[in-house]
């Protein structure tokens, strides 16, 4: 009888070791899943930050282009005023009536051409703005899609870690039961 009780103790020890091993494996699986999920969540945040930075730079380009267009249009109009003054002075010096006939037509042409050039600058700036805003929409969508993808991968890593932990725990329990 003494020999029989001596041999039953190792079975319980083996069962206990199987359970401890299963617990360690389960903890490792959960920890690994959590670490992978954290890394993927960090990547998602980095993708959003990169998208935000790109959008910020595009918006700065837009504002710079708008300011440049305003400045350039102002210069065109200022130059037109100078030309009109010269035209009026020359017409007046030659004895022509400044606000009628061909003298007025010349001033009107100058006004028309200057305003056309100023509007062309504004139109160009508007096209630039529209193109950059289209790029911004694409950047935002890409950043969001990338972050969503990384978030899904992070969730999958968590589920994978817990699934592996459950498998380890069940396998350990089965090994412990088999050891008895």
C-alpha positions as CSV (number, residue, x, y, z in Angstrom):
1,X,0.0,0.0,0.0
2,X,2.8,2.4,0.8
3,X,4.1,2.0,-2.7
4,X,0.8,2.9,-4.3
5,X,0.4,6.1,-2.3
6,X,4.1,6.9,-3.2
7,X,3.2,6.7,-7.0
8,X,0.0,8.8,-6.8
9,X,1.8,12.0,-5.8
10,X,3.7,12.4,-9.1
11,X,0.3,12.3,-10.9
12,X,-0.9,15.3,-8.9
13,X,2.5,17.0,-9.4
14,X,2.2,16.4,-13.2
15,X,-1.3,17.7,-13.2
16,X,-0.3,20.8,-11.3
17,X,2.7,21.4,-13.6
18,X,0.3,21.0,-16.6
19,X,-2.0,23.7,-15.1
20,X,0.9,26.0,-14.3
21,X,2.3,25.6,-17.8
22,X,-1.2,26.3,-19.3
23,X,-1.4,29.4,-17.1
24,X,2.0,30.7,-18.2
25,X,1.1,30.0,-21.9
26,X,-2.2,31.7,-21.5
27,X,-0.6,34.8,-19.9
28,X,2.0,34.9,-22.7
29,X,-0.7,34.7,-25.3
30,X,-2.7,37.5,-23.8
31,X,0.4,39.6,-23.2
32,X,1.5,39.0,-26.8
33,X,-1.9,39.9,-28.2
34,X,-2.0,43.1,-26.1
35,X,1.5,44.1,-27.1
36,X,0.7,43.6,-30.8
37,X,-2.6,45.5,-30.4
38,X,-0.8,48.4,-28.7
39,X,1.8,48.5,-31.5
40,X,-0.9,48.5,-34.2
41,X,-2.9,51.2,-32.3
42,X,0.3,53.3,-32.2
43,X,0.7,52.8,-35.9
44,X,-2.9,53.9,-36.5
45,X,-2.3,57.1,-34.4
46,X,0.9,57.7,-36.4
47,X,-1.0,57.4,-39.7
48,X,-3.6,59.9,-38.5
49,X,-0.8,62.3,-37.3
50,X,0.9,62.1,-40.7
51,X,-2.4,62.8,-42.5
52,X,-3.0,65.8,-40.2
53,X,0.5,67.1,-40.9
54,X,0.0,66.7,-44.7
55,X,-3.4,68.5,-44.5
56,X,-1.8,71.3,-42.4
57,X,0.9,71.8,-45.1
58,X,-1.7,71.7,-47.9
59,X,-3.8,74.3,-46.1
60,X,-0.7,76.5,-45.7
61,X,0.0,76.2,-49.5
62,X,-3.6,77.3,-50.1
63,X,-3.4,80.3,-47.9
64,X,0.0,81.3,-49.4
65,X,-1.4,81.0,-52.9
66,X,-4.5,83.1,-52.0
67,X,-2.3,85.7,-50.5
68,X,0.0,85.7,-53.5
69,X,-3.0,86.1,-55.8
70,X,-4.3,89.0,-53.8
71,X,-0.9,90.7,-53.9
72,X,-0.5,90.1,-57.6
73,X,-4.0,91.3,-58.5
74,X,-3.4,94.4,-56.4
75,X,-0.1,95.0,-58.3
76,X,-2.0,94.6,-61.6
77,X,-4.6,97.1,-60.6
78,X,-2.1,99.5,-59.2
79,X,-0.1,99.3,-62.5
80,X,-3.4,99.9,-64.4
81,X,-4.0,103.1,-62.3
82,X,-0.6,104.3,-63.2
83,X,-1.1,103.6,-66.9
84,X,-4.5,105.3,-66.8
85,X,-3.0,108.4,-65.2
86,X,-0.3,108.5,-67.9
87,X,-2.9,108.1,-70.6
88,X,-5.1,110.8,-69.3
89,X,-2.1,113.2,-68.8
90,X,-0.9,112.6,-72.4
91,X,-4.4,112.9,-73.8
92,X,-4.9,116.1,-71.9
93,X,-1.6,117.5,-72.9
94,X,-2.4,116.9,-76.6
95,X,-5.6,118.9,-76.1
96,X,-8.0,115.9,-76.3
97,X,-11.1,115.8,-74.0
98,X,-10.1,113.1,-71.5
99,X,-13.5,111.6,-70.6
100,X,-14.9,111.2,-74.2
101,X,-14.2,109.6,-77.5
102,X,-11.0,107.6,-78.2
103,X,-9.2,108.9,-75.1
104,X,-12.0,107.4,-72.9
105,X,-12.0,104.3,-75.0
106,X,-8.2,103.9,-74.4
107,X,-8.8,104.2,-70.6
108,X,-11.7,101.8,-70.7
109,X,-9.5,99.2,-72.6
110,X,-6.8,99.6,-70.0
111,X,-9.4,99.0,-67.2
112,X,-10.8,96.0,-69.0
113,X,-7.4,94.4,-69.7
114,X,-6.1,95.0,-66.1
115,X,-9.3,93.6,-64.6
116,X,-9.1,90.6,-67.0
117,X,-5.5,89.9,-65.8
118,X,-6.5,90.3,-62.1
119,X,-9.4,87.9,-62.6
120,X,-7.1,85.4,-64.4
121,X,-4.8,85.5,-61.3
122,X,-7.8,84.9,-59.0
123,X,-9.1,82.1,-61.2
124,X,-5.7,80.4,-61.2
125,X,-5.5,80.7,-57.4
126,X,-9.0,79.2,-57.2
127,X,-8.1,76.3,-59.4
128,X,-5.0,75.7,-57.2
129,X,-7.2,75.8,-54.1
130,X,-9.6,73.3,-55.6
131,X,-6.8,70.9,-56.5
132,X,-5.3,71.1,-53.0
133,X,-8.7,70.6,-51.4
134,X,-9.2,67.5,-53.5
135,X,-5.7,66.3,-52.3
136,X,-6.7,67.1,-48.7
137,X,-9.8,64.9,-49.1
138,X,-7.7,62.1,-50.4
139,X,-5.2,62.4,-47.6
140,X,-7.9,62.4,-45.0
141,X,-9.6,59.4,-46.5
142,X,-6.3,57.5,-46.7
143,X,-5.4,58.4,-43.1
144,X,-8.7,57.3,-41.8
145,X,-8.7,54.1,-43.9
146,X,-5.2,53.2,-42.7
147,X,-6.2,53.9,-39.1
148,X,-9.3,51.8,-39.4
149,X,-7.3,49.0,-40.9
150,X,-4.7,49.1,-38.1
151,X,-7.5,49.3,-35.5
152,X,-9.1,46.2,-37.0
153,X,-5.7,44.4,-36.9
154,X,-5.3,45.5,-33.3
155,X,-8.7,44.0,-32.4
156,X,-7.8,40.8,-34.2
157,X,-4.6,40.6,-32.3
158,X,-6.5,40.9,-29.0
159,X,-9.0,38.3,-30.0
160,X,-6.1,36.1,-31.2
161,X,-4.3,36.5,-27.9
162,X,-7.4,35.6,-25.9
163,X,-8.3,32.7,-28.2
164,X,-4.8,31.3,-27.9
165,X,-4.9,31.8,-24.1
166,X,-8.2,29.9,-24.0
167,X,-6.7,27.1,-26.0
168,X,-3.7,26.9,-23.7
169,X,-5.9,26.8,-20.6
170,X,-8.1,24.1,-22.1
171,X,-5.1,22.1,-23.2
172,X,-3.5,22.4,-19.8
173,X,-6.7,21.3,-18.1
174,X,-6.9,18.3,-20.5
175,X,-3.3,17.4,-19.8
176,X,-3.9,17.8,-16.0
177,X,-6.9,15.5,-16.2
178,X,-5.0,13.0,-18.3
179,X,-2.2,13.0,-15.7
180,X,-4.7,11.9,-13.0
